[in-house]
Structure formats: C-alpha cells, structure tokens
Amino acid sequence: MAAKLSSMPFLTDKSNPVGYCVQGAYEFGMDSRRLIQRCTKPDAKEFKKIAVACAIGFCIMGFIGYTVKLVFIPINNIIVGGS
C-alpha cells in the first residue's frame, strides 16, 4: 500500500485535502488492525464476571425506573386532578 501511495505524492501530503483524507483512512486502518491483533477472547471466568455485572446494572436501572414510575403516578394524578 505504501508503494502505491508514494507513486502519487499528493496522496501522502497531509496539507492536501485528498491526502489528508487518504492518510487519515490509512492511519485508521493501521490502528484498527493493531487493535484487532491485540484483542483476545475472554475466558469463562471473565465472561461470567462481565455478564453478572451487566445483569446487576440492568436490575438497578429497572428498579430505579420502577420506583420513579411508582412515585410519579400519584403526583401526576394530583396535578391533573384524577378525572
């Protein structure tokens, strides 16, 4: 890829708008490739820990939503006038 880019110098010049876009895309691709190579799959213990943390978060958010709804139903009836 670098040989193709060096044959057209305007593609490697970051002061040129086309070169800026091409170099940005190239650097993003290289960074993405490096990230994918470093990533590993979680083992069973790590996966279970993440799943439990997500489940606890869902339960907490559900409880907060239920409590807010439970509190605001009577308040809304008082404001509107319970017709």
MDAnalysis code that builds the backbone (N, CA, C; Angstrom):
import MDAnalysis as mda
import numpy as np

u = mda.Universe.empty(249, n_residues=83, atom_resindex=np.repeat(np.arange(83), 3), trajectory=True)
u.add_TopologyAttr("name", ["N", "CA", "C"] * 83)
u.add_TopologyAttr("resid", np.arange(1, 84))
u.add_TopologyAttr("resname", ["MET", "ALA", "ALA", "LYS", "LEU", "SER", "SER", "MET", "PRO", "PHE", "LEU", "THR", "ASP", "LYS", "SER", "ASN", "PRO", "VAL", "GLY", "TYR", "CYS", "VAL", "GLN", "GLY", "ALA", "TYR", "GLU", "PHE", "GLY", "MET", "ASP", "SER", "ARG", "ARG", "LEU", "ILE", "GLN", "ARG", "CYS", "THR", "LYS", "PRO", "ASP", "ALA", "LYS", "GLU", "PHE", "LYS", "LYS", "ILE", "ALA", "VAL", "ALA", "CYS", "ALA", "ILE", "GLY", "PHE", "CYS", "ILE", "MET", "GLY", "PHE", "ILE", "GLY", "TYR", "THR", "VAL", "LYS", "LEU", "VAL", "PHE", "ILE", "PRO", "ILE", "ASN", "ASN", "ILE", "ILE", "VAL", "GLY", "GLY", "SER"])
u.atoms.positions = np.array([
    [0.827, -1.189, 0.000],
    [0.000, 0.000, 0.000],
    [0.868, 1.248, 0.000],
    [1.953, 1.216, 0.769],
    [2.817, 2.381, 0.865],
    [3.488, 2.681, -0.474],
    [3.809, 1.622, -1.249],
    [4.439, 1.841, -2.555],
    [3.473, 2.528, -3.510],
    [2.195, 2.149, -3.443],
    [1.196, 2.785, -4.296],
    [1.023, 4.248, -3.922],
    [1.054, 4.535, -2.611],
    [0.873, 5.911, -2.169],
    [2.078, 6.783, -2.503],
    [3.288, 6.217, -2.480],
    [4.480, 7.020, -2.763],
    [4.584, 7.392, -4.229],
    [3.929, 6.642, -5.110],
    [3.980, 6.993, -6.530],
    [3.143, 8.232, -6.821],
    [2.192, 8.553, -5.947],
    [1.377, 9.760, -6.094],
    [1.569, 10.606, -4.841],
    [2.483, 11.585, -4.881],
    [2.838, 12.317, -3.657],
    [1.688, 13.132, -3.052],
    [0.701, 13.527, -3.846],
    [-0.389, 14.311, -3.274],
    [-1.249, 13.476, -2.331],
    [-1.162, 12.148, -2.431],
    [-1.930, 11.293, -1.527],
    [-1.287, 11.170, -0.146],
    [0.027, 11.448, -0.065],
    [0.715, 11.342, 1.217],
    [0.906, 12.693, 1.889],
    [0.546, 13.777, 1.215],
    [0.712, 15.124, 1.751],
    [-0.510, 15.495, 2.584],
    [-0.317, 15.674, 3.892],
    [-1.451, 15.961, 4.767],
    [-1.980, 17.381, 4.598],
    [-1.222, 18.265, 3.941],
    [-1.723, 19.621, 3.714],
    [-2.692, 19.657, 2.532],
    [-2.695, 18.610, 1.716],
    [-3.633, 18.479, 0.601],
    [-4.914, 17.825, 1.140],
    [-6.094, 18.355, 0.788],
    [-7.331, 17.763, 1.323],
    [-7.501, 16.281, 0.982],
    [-7.137, 15.895, -0.223],
    [-7.255, 14.478, -0.601],
    [-6.261, 13.644, 0.191],
    [-5.046, 14.148, 0.323],
    [-4.024, 13.446, 1.092],
    [-4.396, 13.340, 2.556],
    [-5.037, 14.384, 3.078],
    [-5.473, 14.359, 4.469],
    [-6.486, 13.235, 4.691],
    [-7.446, 13.110, 3.777],
    [-8.456, 12.045, 3.900],
    [-7.828, 10.670, 3.720],
    [-6.952, 10.536, 2.737],
    [-6.317, 9.244, 2.467],
    [-5.424, 8.839, 3.636],
    [-4.625, 9.769, 4.142],
    [-3.747, 9.445, 5.262],
    [-4.552, 9.132, 6.530],
    [-5.645, 9.868, 6.740],
    [-6.496, 9.588, 7.893],
    [-7.088, 8.196, 7.819],
    [-7.579, 7.811, 6.634],
    [-8.150, 6.474, 6.455],
    [-7.075, 5.397, 6.616],
    [-5.890, 5.661, 6.095],
    [-4.790, 4.693, 6.194],
    [-4.375, 4.496, 7.656],
    [-4.236, 5.604, 8.411],
    [-3.850, 5.507, 9.818],
    [-4.945, 4.812, 10.633],
    [-6.214, 5.106, 10.309],
    [-7.317, 4.439, 10.996],
    [-7.273, 2.935, 10.734],
    [-7.005, 2.556, 9.499],
    [-6.910, 1.139, 9.159],
    [-5.773, 0.456, 9.899],
    [-4.635, 1.110, 9.971],
    [-3.492, 0.515, 10.677],
    [-3.771, 0.401, 12.177],
    [-4.371, 1.441, 12.761],
    [-4.703, 1.387, 14.187],
    [-5.740, 0.305, 14.468],
    [-6.716, 0.171, 13.587],
    [-7.743, -0.860, 13.762],
    [-7.133, -2.251, 13.672],
    [-6.246, -2.431, 12.721],
    [-5.576, -3.727, 12.551],
    [-4.762, -4.069, 13.804],
    [-4.047, -3.084, 14.341],
    [-3.244, -3.294, 15.545],
    [-4.145, -3.659, 16.738],
    [-5.301, -2.987, 16.842],
    [-6.234, -3.281, 17.935],
    [-6.780, -4.700, 17.832],
    [-7.185, -5.108, 16.644],
    [-7.742, -6.453, 16.458],
    [-6.700, -7.519, 16.773],
    [-5.445, -7.265, 16.429],
    [-4.403, -8.240, 16.710],
    [-4.129, -8.367, 18.207],
    [-4.331, -7.281, 18.964],
    [-4.071, -7.319, 20.412],
    [-5.239, -7.894, 21.199],
    [-6.437, -7.851, 20.642],
    [-7.626, -8.299, 21.371],
    [-7.608, -9.817, 21.549],
    [-8.136, -10.239, 22.692],
    [-8.271, -11.670, 22.958],
    [-9.697, -11.945, 23.419],
    [-10.142, -13.165, 23.224],
    [-11.471, -13.557, 23.696],
    [-11.416, -13.729, 25.209],
    [-12.484, -13.342, 25.904],
    [-12.476, -13.540, 27.359],
    [-12.631, -15.020, 27.698],
    [-11.980, -15.426, 28.778],
    [-12.165, -16.801, 29.214],
    [-13.495, -16.901, 29.969],
    [-13.850, -18.097, 30.421],
    [-15.157, -18.328, 31.036],
    [-15.343, -17.496, 32.305],
    [-14.297, -17.381, 33.116],
    [-14.392, -16.629, 34.365],
    [-14.624, -15.137, 34.084],
    [-13.877, -14.589, 33.146],
    [-14.027, -13.178, 32.798],
    [-15.396, -12.903, 32.173],
    [-15.855, -13.820, 31.320],
    [-17.170, -13.658, 30.701],
    [-18.275, -13.670, 31.749],
    [-18.164, -14.584, 32.725],
    [-19.181, -14.662, 33.772],
    [-19.187, -13.388, 34.606],
    [-18.012, -12.847, 34.896],
    [-17.924, -11.615, 35.668],
    [-18.585, -10.453, 34.923],
    [-18.357, -10.350, 33.623],
    [-18.962, -9.292, 32.809],
    [-20.474, -9.474, 32.740],
    [-20.923, -10.711, 32.563],
    [-22.363, -10.989, 32.480],
    [-23.068, -10.654, 33.786],
    [-22.452, -10.981, 34.917],
    [-23.049, -10.676, 36.223],
    [-23.106, -9.163, 36.425],
    [-22.042, -8.462, 36.055],
    [-22.041, -7.005, 36.201],
    [-23.127, -6.366, 35.345],
    [-23.318, -6.855, 34.120],
    [-24.385, -6.328, 33.253],
    [-25.756, -6.631, 33.832],
    [-25.954, -7.827, 34.363],
    [-27.244, -8.196, 34.950],
    [-27.558, -7.323, 36.160],
    [-26.560, -7.075, 36.998],
    [-26.764, -6.205, 38.161],
    [-27.116, -4.794, 37.700],
    [-26.443, -4.320, 36.674],
    [-26.748, -2.991, 36.130],
    [-28.168, -2.917, 35.596],
    [-28.606, -3.938, 34.870],
    [-29.987, -3.982, 34.363],
    [-30.979, -3.959, 35.521],
    [-30.718, -4.746, 36.549],
    [-31.634, -4.791, 37.705],
    [-31.701, -3.440, 38.408],
    [-30.561, -2.800, 38.600],
    [-30.543, -1.491, 39.259],
    [-31.309, -0.464, 38.436],
    [-31.067, -0.428, 37.126],
    [-31.772, 0.531, 36.269],
    [-33.264, 0.232, 36.236],
    [-33.649, -1.034, 36.218],
    [-35.058, -1.399, 36.244],
    [-35.722, -0.980, 37.544],
    [-35.032, -1.174, 38.650],
    [-35.569, -0.781, 39.950],
    [-35.742, 0.734, 40.031],
    [-34.750, 1.476, 39.534],
    [-34.855, 2.938, 39.533],
    [-36.036, 3.382, 38.670],
    [-36.190, 2.802, 37.495],
    [-37.305, 3.155, 36.616],
    [-38.645, 2.821, 37.240],
    [-38.740, 1.666, 37.879],
    [-39.987, 1.262, 38.533],
    [-40.316, 2.213, 39.680],
    [-39.308, 2.576, 40.461],
    [-39.517, 3.481, 41.591],
    [-39.962, 4.857, 41.111],
    [-39.318, 5.371, 40.084],
    [-39.700, 6.686, 39.547],
    [-41.133, 6.640, 39.040],
    [-41.473, 5.600, 38.312],
    [-42.845, 5.473, 37.796],
    [-43.834, 5.365, 38.955],
    [-43.490, 4.597, 39.983],
    [-44.362, 4.413, 41.142],
    [-44.574, 5.723, 41.898],
    [-43.558, 6.550, 41.980],
    [-43.655, 7.826, 42.680],
    [-44.435, 8.842, 41.856],
    [-44.229, 8.865, 40.549],
    [-44.832, 9.917, 39.729],
    [-46.280, 9.642, 39.324],
    [-46.779, 8.419, 39.464],
    [-48.194, 8.163, 39.146],
    [-49.106, 8.936, 40.105],
    [-48.907, 8.854, 41.435],
    [-49.768, 9.654, 42.320],
    [-49.572, 11.162, 42.149],
    [-48.328, 11.581, 41.921],
    [-48.066, 13.013, 41.723],
    [-48.785, 13.508, 40.482],
    [-48.754, 12.732, 39.410],
    [-49.425, 13.104, 38.181],
    [-50.942, 13.159, 38.389],
    [-51.495, 12.228, 39.152],
    [-52.945, 12.244, 39.437],
    [-53.344, 13.465, 40.265],
    [-52.481, 13.884, 41.168],
    [-52.772, 15.082, 41.965],
    [-52.738, 16.320, 41.075],
    [-51.739, 16.410, 40.195],
    [-51.598, 17.570, 39.320],
    [-52.743, 17.638, 38.310],
    [-53.027, 16.523, 37.654],
    [-54.053, 16.501, 36.604],
    [-55.447, 16.593, 37.220],
    [-55.660, 16.015, 38.343],
    [-56.937, 16.130, 39.012],
    [-57.762, 14.855, 38.988],
    [-57.163, 13.727, 38.736],
    [-57.803, 12.421, 38.825],
    [-59.223, 12.347, 38.299],
    [-59.419, 12.558, 37.021],
    [-60.773, 12.532, 36.440],
    [-61.278, 11.147, 36.181],
])
